[in-house]
Amino acid sequence: MPTASDTLTVRSGEVALLVRSTGRPDRPTLVLIHGYPDTQTVWAPVVECLAKRFHVVTYDVRGAGGSSAPRRRAAYHLDRLADDFDAVCRAVAPSGPLRPVHLVGHDWGGIQGWEFATRPRFTGRVASFTTIAGPALGQVLGPTSPTRAALRRRDLLGALDRVRRSWYIVPLCLPGGPTLMWRVVLGGGRWRQWLRRVEGLPVDDDYPATTVSADARAGANLYRANIPHRLIRSHPPAYAHAPVQLIVPTRDRFISASYYDGAARVAPGLRRREVPGSHWAPRAQPALIAGWVAEFAQETEAAGRAG
C-alpha cells in the first residue's frame, strides 16, 4: 500500500485540534506529540523517516499552531490534554477495533506521554512510549525529586544547578511573564536566531512556526495549570502500563539529566538511551531518533505477537 497524507480537524470538547496523518494506515500507528513552544512541525524530518514503515500521526496541542487556544488556564490541565490524545487516537484509527498506538513525546509532549502511559484510562491503548527530553512531572516535582533529595543531603550546588537550568519556569508562571519573554526578550525573530546559533538547529520557512510568539504565550498555561498543582499536592507514584524508552540529550540546557533518575522505578524494563546533542534532538538528529523509535515499536509489536 502506498503512503498517504491527510490533514483533519478533530474536536475535543470545546477545542479543535489540527491533526496530520501520514504513511501507511495498514501499519502500526505512531502518535508524536510536540513540546513547548513548538508545533507539530518540529517532527517533520522524523515523520519523513518513519512514514514508509508506519502510520504516523502528529497534532498541534491545544494553544499551538492551527489548534484552538483556550483562554482559561484550567483548559490546559493534563486531564484535558488526555482528552485530546484520546480524541485524536479515535479519529485517526483505521476501521475496525481500536488498536493500541505507539506514543512518542518530546519535551512537554513527553510530560504528557508519561501521564498517558501511567493512567489506567489508557491501559491497553498505549503499546509503547518513547520520551525525548521529557521527564515525568511526578519525578521532577514529587517528594522524591532530585532537587528535594539534594536539599535533604545539603547538596546546595546540585540543587542550584537544577534550578538554573529551569529558570524559565518562573517567568512563565508569573503574571505578565510570558508576554515579557515572548514579545520583548525573544520576539522579533530572536527565538529563531537562538535556535540556529546557540542550539545549532536547522530552521526554515516552517520551523519554528510563524505563530511561535502567540503559541508560547498560550502554551505558558501548560506550566501554570500543572506545575503549581503538583508542587502543592503530592501524588503517589504512577507506574507505566506499557514499555518505556527514555532518550536523554547529553547537552540539554533546560533539563537536568538527574530528573530522569527515578524513571526506572516506575517503568520496569526501562530502556534508557543518550543522544549526544541539545534539547531538540528530533530536529537536530531526526534519522537517529526515528531509528530508535522504529526499533522500539517493532520490538514491542513482535513481543505482542509472541505473547
C-alpha positions, 0 to 999 in steps of 0.5 A: 500500500502506498503512503498517504497524507491527510490533514483533519480537524478533530474536536475535543470538547470545546477545542479543535485540534489540527491533526496530520496523518501520514504513511501507511494506515495498514501499519502500526500507528505512531502518535508524536506529540510536540513540546513547548513552544513548538508545533507539530512541525518540529517532527517533520524530518522524523515523520519523513523517516518513519512514514514508509514503515508506519502510520504516523500521526502528529497534532498541534496541542491545544494553544499551538499552531492551527489548534484552538487556544483556550483562554482559561488556564484550567483548559490546559490541565493534563486531564484535558490534554488526555482528552485530546490524545484520546480524541485524536487516537479515535479519529485517526484509527483505521476501521475496525477495533481500536488498536493500541498506538505507539506514543512518542513525546518530546519535551512537554509532549513527553510530560504528557506521554508519561501521564498517558502511559501511567493512567489506567484510562489508557491501559491497553491503548498505549503499546509503547512510549518513547520520551525525548527530553521529557521527564515525568512531572511526578519525578521532577516535582514529587517528594522524591525529586532530585532537587528535594533529595539534594536539599535533604543531603545539603547538596546546595550546588546540585540543587542550584544547578537544577534550578538554573537550568529551569529558570524559565519556569518562573517567568512563565508562571508569573503574571505578565511573564510570558508576554515579557519573554515572548514579545520583548526578550525573544520576539522579533525573530530572536527565538529563531536566531537562538535556535540556529546559533546557540542550539545549532538547529536547522530552521526554515520557512516552517520551523519554528512556526510563524505563530511561535510568539502567540503559541508560547504565550498560550502554551505558558498555561501548560506550566501554570495549570500543572506545575503549581498543582503538583508542587502543592499536592503530592501524588503517589507514584504512577507506574507505566502500563506499557514499555518505556524508552527514555532518550536523554540529550547529553547537552540539554540546557533546560533539563537536568539529566538527574530528573530522569533518575527515578524513571526506572522505578516506575517503568520496569524494563526501562530502556534508557538511551543518550543522544549526544546533542541539545534539547531538540534532538528530533530536529537536530538528529531526526534519522537517529531518533526515528531509528530508535523509535522504529526499533522500539515499536517493532520490538514491542509489536513482535513481543505482542505477537509472541505473547 
